[in-house]
C-alpha cells in the first residue's frame, strides 16, 4: 500500500470520526450556543465513547479478520463467520444472566472465554488449512450451537426480562456507552490490533505453505495460538461491551488486500484502518437514516456486508468453474 | 574450517530415526528412495520443519539461532506441493523468499534464471502448473542460500525444463551452493549427482559416488528393480 493510499484512508477516518462527534449537528450547535458545559458533556460523555468504540472495534475486526483469513488461507474466514463472535456472545450471556456477574470485567472475561472456545473448536473441526466448505460448515455449526445455547441461557435466566434486555445488545450497539466502557473494550481492541500487526511477515510467508514458513524459522504452532488468543481477547472485550457486529471482519480484509497486491499479512494494517472507517460510517448511517428510530448497528453492517459475502462466494465459484 | 552442512542427530519423531549428514563442500547431492523411505522427512529435518531433533549447522552457524532473514541466506526449502495460498504475482511470490531488506532486482534475477521474467507481473494462480512450479523454484533460488533443499523439483516440468533445471542446479553447485534434492528419476540422479544417497525405511541404505552406488546392490534391494537392456524393470 502506497503512502498516498494510507494518507487517503487516514483522512477518511479523520473525517468519519469528526462527523461521528458532530452528528447530529443541529442539537449540538444549539447546546453550544445556550449551555456550553452541557454541550461539552454531550461530546465527552456520549459522542466521544461512541466514536472511539466504533473506531477501535472496527479496527480490531479488520485486523483480526485479515489475520484469520491469512491463517486459514481462506478469504471467507472472519470472526463472525467462524463462530467467534457468537461464542463471545454466549460467554457474555452466560456470565451475565446465568452466573449473575454483570460488571464489565466479568462480561469481558466471559466473552473472551467464549470466543477462545469457539476458535479452538473451529481449529479442531476445520483443520489448519481449511477448505472453504469445511470452514463455512464448521463456522455455521459453531454459530448455530452458540446461538442455540445463548437462547437457552436467556430462557433459563432468572430475570423475566432477559430476552428483551439482551436483544438490543446482542444485535450490536454503540449507544449510551460511557468513557469507562469505551476504555474496557477499546484498549484491548487497540492492543490486539497492534499485537496482530507484528505478525504480518510470518502471515505473508504462510502464502508459500506452512512447511516453507517453518523453514524460514517461524513457529507456526505458536503463530496459530497467538492469533487465536489475540482474536479471542479483542472480539471478547468488544462483544462484551457492544454486542456482536458482523461482516466488518470479512469485508475490510478483502478490500485491504487490493492495497497490498494480495499479500494477506501486510493487509492487516489497511484492514484495520478500513474496518475502523467502515464501522464509523455504519454508525453514522444508523444515526442519520430517516427511519424515526435507531437501528441496531449489527443490522446495518450485515445489510451492507452480506451482499459482499454473496458476491465473494459467487466469484469463488466462478473462478473454480473457469 | 567448518563443513558447509553439518547435521547431527537430526530426525522426526515417528517418521525419521536420528541420523547424521555432512556436506564438506558445495556439491549436487541427489536423494533417492521409494515412496515413504524418508526423503521428505530428511529434508524437513534439515529445514527445521515439524520440530525435528538434533542440530543443523550451515557454515558453522547453528540454524536454530538464525533469524528468519538470516535463515533465508543459509537455506531454502522447496516443498513437493507447488501451490500458493493467495493469488500473488510471480514477482511477489519470489520476493517472499528474500530477506525483507532485499530488493526487486534479486527477485527478477531469479525469475530470469527460470525464463519467467515476462510473467513477473502475472498472477501465479493464472499460470500453467509447470510455469507456477518454475515460479516457486525461482522463489527457492532467489536468496542464493548456501544450501538448497528441493523436494522433487522436476515434478510438473516438461522434459526440456527438467534438463534445463538440472543443468541450472549443477551450475549453482559449481558456483558454490550446496544442492540436496529428492528425485524419483534414477537416470537423472545418476547423470547429475556428484553424490547419491539412497534412503530406505528412514535410514541411509547407500551413500557415495553415483557410479559406485548404482553398481551396488542397493538399488535392486531398495527399489526392487534392475537395469535391463530396455531400461529399468522389476527385479
Interface residues (C-beta under 8 A of the other chain):
Chain A: X73 X129 X201 X202 X204 X205 X206 X207 X208 X209 X211 X212 X214 X215 X216 X217 X218 X257 X261 X262 X263 X264
Chain B: X44 X47 X48 X49 X50 X66 X67 X68 X71 X72 X75 X76 X77 X79 X81 X83 X84 X85 X86 X87 X88 X89 X92 X93 X96 X97 X100 X123 X136 X139 X149
